[in-house]
C-alpha cells in the first residue's frame, strides 16, 4: 500500500461529516468501479448479466455470439482487496439447437467465484464461458491474448471445424438461392417479358417509387433493359461468391 493510500485509509476512519463529504467516492470507498467484458468459447449464443443484489432488473451484461467476444459494458463494483469468498451473481441464457432443429433457451443463475487478482488490485471484470459451458470470472486489465493474461484459456475463441462447416453451408445455400433466382428471372425474360416487367413495376411502385421516376412504365425499353442488367449482375456476383466459398470450404 502506498503512502497516499495509507493516508486516505486513515482519513476514512475519521467520523466527521466534512471528511466523509470531501472524500466520498475519491478514496474512502472500499470498492472500485470496473468495466465488464464477456468471452464465449462455445458454439452456442451466450447471454450473461451480472446481477446487482436481488433485483433481477438491476444488472449489467450483453449477448455474445458463438466463438466471439463482446464489447465493453459499464460497470461493476469490485473490492480493492480480493478475498476468498468474492463472487459475482451471474445470470446466463444459452441458445441451443434441439434434435428437431429448433432453438431453445436455458437460463440459470449462479454465484461465480472471482479468481484472485493477479496484479494485487482489481482490473476489468471478464465473464468467460469455456468450451465445456462452465462460467468463470477473472479480474484483469489484460486481454486473453496478452502474455500476462491470468486465465487458464489463452487467446481469443477459435471456431470449431463443425461450427465453421455449419456457417459455410448457410452462406453457400444463400448464394446458391440467388443463383437460382437470377437464372429464373432471366429465363422469364425470354418466355414472358411482358408479364415479368409488369409484375416488377407494380412491386417497384409499391416499395420504392422514387427510385424509378426515370422510367415511363413497365413497357419502357429502358426499364426492361435495367431489369435484365440487374439480374445478369446478380447472377455473376452470386456465381463468383459460390466459387470463392468452394475454394474456402473448411
Protein Blocks (a to p, Z undefined) as FASTA:
>chain_A
ZZklmmmmmmmmpcbfklmmmmgoilmambdcdddddddfbfbdcdddddehjblklccd
ddddehiaddddddddddfbdcfklccddddddddddfkopacdddddddddddddfkop
acdddddddfkopacddddfbdfkbfklcbfbgcjddddfklmmmmmmmmmmmmmmmmmm
mmmmmmmmmmmmmlmmmmmmmmmmmmmmmlmmmpgbjklmklmmmmmmmmmmmmmmmmmm
mmmmmmmoZZ
